[in-house]
Amino acid sequence: VMEVFIVPKVEICFYLNECGKQFLHQCSLQKHVIHTGQKPFVCELCGHRFGQKNTLNRHMRVHTGQKPFVCELCGQRFSQKNTLKRHASVHTGQKPFVCELCGQRFSQKNTLKRHESVHTGQKPFACELCGQRFSCKKTLNDHMRVHTGQRPFVCELCGQRFSQKNTLKRHTRVHTGQKPFVCELCGQRFSQKNTLQRHASVHTGQKPFACELCGQRFSCKKTLNDHMRVHTGQRPFACELCGQRFSHKITLNRHMRVHTGQKLFLCDLCGQIFSQKAHLNKHMKVHTGKKPFLCDLCGQIFSRKTNLNKHMKVHTVQKERKQSFFSASQDRNHMALDKNKKYI
């Protein structure tokens, strides 16, 4: 007869002195390198180092563009599982994280932490290159791209690159035509929140930002900053094709149509198309017959300001001729008087 002995299962645990965490396998203990600071796993594409191999694997999705985690409610895809979990609060509306100072609620814990710096004023993260300080490390990392010139976020539709993820999100509305921001007073819709905020001044009439040099007032600080280039002469926006420089980005965008040949503005009456909206507006006067530009000297009216300016030269030439004729006649009169004096 064979005797059977039941050996009780003994769980062997490995402990780490620094934190007391338990591991069933020694290899798991060796992977737990939080306390040593070791980062043996290196990304071959960007050189970023990690303490865990699975963290490196997750990081690689930044380069490959893989987004294996899908939201079942809206179909949006994510590269990280925890990002999907955070996204779920968009649908549920849950905001479990509350600011103890003002009661404002947040769906993400890190958003709450960033918000708390509004009350404390703390900005512990400093840029080593320019000294600018930030309340959270992520904002500092985003800022560093200003110095490095990195633009890791690419639009899948047109290939344009951006340094910030939220800038890419705003840009995609150019393609989708989404305008989620609505003016409560007139119902006009906007693709950008700051555009809506600037639009609000149309109704309020407020212009709190004043130019210290000329006194001109503006409804938003950005418009004031753009205006200051009139005084400084700065032209930071350069055309990559011809090198011409511009003081405003929108002027550069309009200029690019000279190279691309794009003509976006169509005349509804005759079908003629133009590369600039201002050119279309001038053209429309051909159909309407409007002549809003008046010559103050002779009363003649013109449909375009350039034609008025050309016309004004006629008066300038006439004035110069009269002055030269008058001075010449005065000279002749003086000469006649001098002759008469000699005979007397």
C-alpha positions as CSV (number, residue, x, y, z in Angstrom):
1,V,0.0,0.0,0.0
2,M,1.3,3.4,-1.0
3,E,1.2,6.1,1.6
4,V,0.3,9.6,0.3
5,F,1.6,12.6,2.2
6,I,0.0,16.0,1.6
7,V,2.7,18.7,1.9
8,P,1.2,22.0,2.9
9,K,2.0,24.9,0.4
10,V,4.5,27.3,1.8
11,E,4.5,30.8,0.5
12,I,8.0,32.3,0.5
13,C,7.9,36.1,0.6
14,F,10.7,38.4,-0.3
15,Y,10.8,41.7,1.6
16,L,12.4,45.0,0.8
17,N,13.8,46.8,3.9
18,E,13.2,50.3,2.6
19,C,9.4,50.1,2.3
20,G,8.4,46.7,3.6
21,K,6.6,45.7,0.4
22,Q,6.3,41.9,-0.2
23,F,7.0,40.0,-3.3
24,L,6.3,36.3,-4.1
25,H,9.2,36.1,-6.6
26,Q,12.7,37.3,-6.3
27,C,12.7,38.6,-9.9
28,S,9.7,40.9,-8.9
29,L,11.8,42.2,-6.0
30,Q,14.7,42.9,-8.4
31,K,12.4,44.8,-10.7
32,H,11.3,47.0,-7.8
33,V,14.1,49.6,-8.2
34,I,12.1,52.6,-7.1
35,H,14.4,53.2,-4.1
36,T,17.7,52.7,-5.9
37,G,16.9,55.2,-8.7
38,Q,18.2,52.8,-11.3
39,K,16.8,53.2,-14.8
40,P,18.3,50.3,-16.8
41,F,15.7,50.3,-19.7
42,V,16.5,52.9,-22.4
43,C,14.3,54.0,-25.3
44,E,16.4,53.6,-28.5
45,L,14.5,56.4,-30.3
46,C,14.7,59.2,-27.8
47,G,17.1,58.1,-25.1
48,H,14.5,58.3,-22.3
49,R,15.3,55.9,-19.4
50,F,12.9,53.8,-17.3
51,G,13.1,51.7,-14.2
52,Q,10.6,49.1,-15.5
53,K,10.5,47.3,-18.8
54,N,6.7,47.5,-19.0
55,T,7.0,51.3,-18.5
56,L,9.4,51.4,-21.5
57,N,6.9,49.3,-23.5
58,R,4.1,51.7,-22.7
59,H,6.4,54.6,-23.6
60,M,7.1,53.1,-27.1
61,R,3.5,53.8,-28.1
62,V,4.4,57.5,-28.1
63,H,6.7,56.8,-31.1
64,T,4.6,54.0,-32.8
65,G,1.3,55.8,-32.4
66,Q,-0.4,52.7,-31.1
67,K,-3.7,53.3,-29.2
68,P,-5.0,49.9,-28.1
69,F,-7.4,51.1,-25.5
70,V,-10.8,52.2,-26.8
71,C,-13.7,54.0,-25.1
72,E,-16.8,51.9,-25.6
73,L,-19.1,55.0,-25.4
74,C,-17.5,57.3,-28.0
75,G,-14.8,55.2,-29.7
76,Q,-11.9,57.5,-28.8
77,R,-8.6,55.6,-28.6
78,F,-5.8,55.9,-26.0
79,S,-2.3,54.7,-25.7
80,Q,-2.5,54.1,-21.9
81,K,-5.1,52.3,-19.9
82,N,-5.1,54.9,-17.1
83,T,-5.7,57.6,-19.7
84,L,-8.8,55.7,-20.8
85,K,-10.0,55.5,-17.2
86,R,-9.5,59.2,-16.7
87,H,-11.4,59.9,-20.0
88,A,-14.4,57.9,-18.7
89,S,-15.2,60.8,-16.3
90,V,-16.1,62.9,-19.4
91,H,-19.2,60.6,-19.9
92,T,-20.0,60.0,-16.3
93,G,-19.5,63.6,-15.2
94,Q,-17.9,62.4,-12.0
95,K,-15.6,64.9,-10.3
96,P,-14.5,63.2,-7.1
97,F,-11.5,65.4,-6.3
98,V,-12.5,68.6,-4.4
99,C,-10.4,71.7,-3.6
100,E,-10.6,72.2,0.2
101,L,-10.0,76.0,-0.2
102,C,-12.7,76.9,-2.8
103,G,-14.8,73.8,-3.3
104,Q,-14.1,73.5,-7.0
105,R,-14.3,69.9,-8.2
106,F,-12.1,68.0,-10.6
107,S,-12.3,64.7,-12.4
108,Q,-8.5,64.1,-12.2
109,K,-6.3,64.2,-9.2
110,N,-3.4,65.8,-11.0
111,T,-5.7,68.6,-12.2
112,L,-6.6,69.3,-8.6
113,K,-3.0,69.4,-7.7
114,R,-2.3,71.9,-10.5
115,H,-5.3,74.0,-9.4
116,E,-4.1,74.2,-5.7
117,S,-1.1,76.2,-6.9
118,V,-3.6,79.0,-7.7
119,H,-4.2,79.4,-4.0
120,T,-0.6,78.7,-2.8
121,G,1.2,80.6,-5.6
122,Q,3.9,78.0,-5.5
123,K,5.9,77.5,-8.7
124,P,8.7,75.0,-7.7
125,F,9.7,74.0,-11.2
126,A,12.1,76.4,-12.9
127,C,13.4,76.4,-16.5
128,E,17.2,76.2,-16.4
129,L,17.4,78.1,-19.7
130,C,15.3,81.1,-19.2
131,G,14.4,81.0,-15.5
132,Q,10.6,80.9,-16.0
133,R,8.8,79.1,-13.2
134,F,5.9,76.7,-13.3
135,S,3.5,75.1,-10.8
136,C,3.8,71.6,-12.2
137,K,6.5,69.5,-13.9
138,K,4.3,68.7,-16.9
139,T,3.9,72.4,-17.7
140,L,7.7,72.8,-17.5
141,N,8.2,69.9,-19.9
142,D,5.8,71.4,-22.3
143,H,7.6,74.8,-22.0
144,M,11.0,73.2,-22.8
145,R,9.9,72.6,-26.4
146,V,10.0,76.4,-26.8
147,H,13.8,76.1,-26.5
148,T,14.3,72.7,-28.1
149,G,12.0,73.4,-31.1
150,Q,10.4,69.9,-30.7
151,R,7.0,69.4,-32.3
152,P,6.0,65.8,-31.5
153,F,2.3,66.2,-32.1
154,V,1.4,65.7,-35.8
155,C,-2.0,66.3,-37.5
156,E,-3.0,63.1,-39.3
157,L,-4.9,65.1,-42.0
158,C,-2.4,67.7,-43.1
159,G,0.9,66.7,-41.5
160,Q,1.3,70.0,-39.6
161,R,3.3,69.6,-36.4
162,F,2.8,71.2,-33.0
163,S,4.7,71.5,-29.8
164,Q,1.6,71.1,-27.5
165,K,-1.1,68.5,-27.6
166,N,-3.9,71.0,-26.9
167,T,-2.7,73.1,-29.8
168,L,-3.1,70.1,-32.1
169,K,-6.6,69.5,-30.7
170,R,-7.5,73.1,-31.5
171,H,-6.0,72.8,-35.0
172,T,-8.1,69.7,-35.8
173,R,-11.2,71.9,-35.7
174,V,-10.0,73.6,-38.9
175,H,-10.6,70.2,-40.6
176,T,-13.7,69.1,-38.7
177,G,-15.4,72.5,-38.7
178,Q,-16.3,72.1,-35.1
179,K,-17.3,75.3,-33.3
180,P,-18.1,74.2,-29.7
181,F,-18.0,77.7,-28.1
182,V,-21.2,79.7,-28.4
183,C,-21.9,83.3,-27.5
184,E,-24.9,83.4,-25.2
185,L,-25.9,86.9,-26.4
186,C,-26.0,86.5,-30.2
187,G,-25.6,82.7,-30.7
188,Q,-22.4,83.1,-32.9
189,R,-20.2,80.0,-32.7
190,F,-16.4,79.8,-32.4
191,S,-13.8,77.1,-32.7
192,Q,-11.5,78.6,-30.0
193,K,-12.4,79.7,-26.5
194,N,-10.2,82.7,-26.6
195,T,-11.9,83.9,-29.8
196,L,-15.2,83.7,-28.0
197,Q,-13.7,85.7,-25.1
198,R,-12.5,88.4,-27.6
199,H,-15.9,88.4,-29.3
200,A,-17.6,89.2,-26.0
201,S,-16.1,92.7,-26.0
202,V,-18.3,93.4,-29.0
203,H,-21.3,93.3,-26.7
204,T,-19.7,94.8,-23.6
205,G,-17.6,97.4,-25.4
206,Q,-14.8,96.9,-22.8
207,K,-11.2,97.7,-23.8
208,P,-9.2,97.3,-20.7
209,F,-5.8,97.0,-22.3
210,A,-4.1,100.3,-23.3
211,C,-1.0,100.9,-25.3
212,E,1.4,103.0,-23.2
213,L,3.0,104.6,-26.3
214,C,0.0,105.8,-28.2
215,G,-3.0,105.3,-25.9
216,Q,-4.9,103.0,-28.2
217,R,-7.1,100.6,-26.3
218,F,-7.8,96.9,-27.0
219,S,-10.3,94.3,-25.7
220,C,-7.7,91.6,-25.1
221,K,-4.0,91.4,-24.2
222,K,-3.0,89.4,-27.3
223,T,-4.3,92.2,-29.6
224,L,-2.3,94.7,-27.6
225,N,0.8,92.5,-27.9
226,D,0.3,92.3,-31.7
227,H,-0.2,96.1,-31.8
228,M,3.1,96.8,-30.0
229,R,5.0,95.5,-33.1
230,V,3.8,98.7,-34.8
231,H,6.0,100.6,-32.4
232,T,8.9,98.1,-32.1
233,G,9.1,97.2,-35.8
234,Q,9.4,93.5,-34.9
235,R,8.6,91.0,-37.7
236,P,8.9,87.6,-36.1
237,F,7.0,85.6,-38.7
238,A,9.1,84.7,-41.7
239,C,8.1,83.1,-45.0
240,E,10.1,79.9,-45.4
241,L,9.9,80.2,-49.2
242,C,11.0,83.8,-49.9
243,G,12.3,85.0,-46.6
244,Q,9.8,87.9,-46.4
245,R,9.0,88.8,-42.8
246,F,5.7,89.9,-41.2
247,S,4.6,91.4,-37.9
248,H,1.5,89.2,-37.7
249,K,0.9,85.5,-38.3
250,I,-2.3,86.1,-40.1
251,T,-0.5,88.3,-42.6
252,L,2.0,85.5,-43.2
253,N,-0.8,83.1,-43.8
254,R,-2.3,85.4,-46.4
255,H,1.1,85.9,-48.0
256,M,1.6,82.1,-48.4
257,R,-1.3,82.1,-50.9
258,V,1.0,84.0,-53.3
259,H,3.2,80.8,-53.4
260,T,0.5,78.2,-53.2
261,G,-1.9,79.9,-55.6
262,Q,-4.9,79.3,-53.3
263,K,-7.9,81.4,-54.0
264,L,-10.5,80.9,-51.2
265,F,-12.8,83.8,-51.6
266,L,-15.5,83.5,-54.3
267,C,-17.7,86.3,-55.7
268,D,-21.3,85.0,-55.6
269,L,-22.3,87.3,-58.5
270,C,-19.8,86.5,-61.2
271,G,-17.8,83.5,-59.9
272,Q,-14.4,85.3,-59.8
273,I,-12.2,84.0,-57.0
274,F,-9.6,85.9,-55.0
275,S,-6.7,84.9,-52.7
276,Q,-7.5,87.8,-50.2
277,K,-10.8,88.7,-48.7
278,A,-9.9,92.4,-49.0
279,H,-9.5,91.9,-52.8
280,L,-13.0,90.3,-52.9
281,N,-14.4,93.3,-51.0
282,K,-12.9,95.7,-53.4
283,H,-14.2,93.7,-56.3
284,M,-17.8,93.7,-55.0
285,K,-17.9,97.5,-55.6
286,V,-17.9,96.7,-59.3
287,H,-21.3,95.1,-58.8
288,T,-22.8,97.4,-56.2
289,G,-21.5,100.6,-57.8
290,K,-20.5,102.0,-54.4
291,K,-18.0,104.8,-54.4
292,P,-17.3,105.6,-50.7
293,F,-14.0,107.6,-51.2
294,L,-14.5,111.3,-51.7
295,C,-12.0,113.9,-52.9
296,D,-12.2,116.9,-50.5
297,L,-10.8,119.3,-53.1
298,C,-13.1,118.7,-56.1
299,G,-15.8,116.4,-54.8
300,Q,-15.0,113.5,-57.2
301,I,-15.8,110.1,-55.8
302,F,-14.1,106.7,-56.2
303,S,-14.8,103.1,-55.5
304,R,-11.2,102.4,-54.3
305,K,-8.9,104.3,-52.0
306,T,-5.9,103.6,-54.3
307,N,-7.8,105.4,-57.1
308,L,-8.4,108.3,-54.8
309,N,-4.7,108.5,-53.9
310,K,-3.8,108.5,-57.6
311,H,-6.3,111.2,-58.2
312,M,-4.9,113.4,-55.4
313,K,-1.6,113.6,-57.3
314,V,-3.5,115.6,-60.0
315,H,-4.2,118.3,-57.4
316,T,-0.7,118.1,-56.1
317,V,0.8,118.7,-59.5
318,Q,-1.7,121.5,-60.2
319,K,-0.7,123.1,-56.9
320,E,3.0,122.9,-57.7
321,R,2.4,124.4,-61.1
322,K,0.5,127.4,-59.6
323,Q,3.2,127.9,-57.0
324,S,6.0,127.9,-59.6
325,F,4.0,130.2,-61.9
326,F,3.3,132.6,-59.0
327,S,6.9,132.6,-57.9
328,A,8.1,133.2,-61.5
329,S,5.7,136.1,-62.0
330,Q,6.9,137.6,-58.7
331,D,10.4,137.4,-59.9
332,R,9.4,139.2,-63.1
333,N,7.7,141.9,-61.1
334,H,10.8,142.4,-58.9
335,M,13.0,142.7,-62.0
336,A,10.7,145.3,-63.6
337,L,10.8,147.4,-60.4
338,D,14.6,147.2,-60.3
339,K,14.8,148.5,-63.9
340,N,12.4,151.4,-63.1
341,K,14.5,152.4,-60.1
342,K,17.6,152.7,-62.3
343,Y,15.9,155.1,-64.7
344,I,14.6,157.2,-61.8
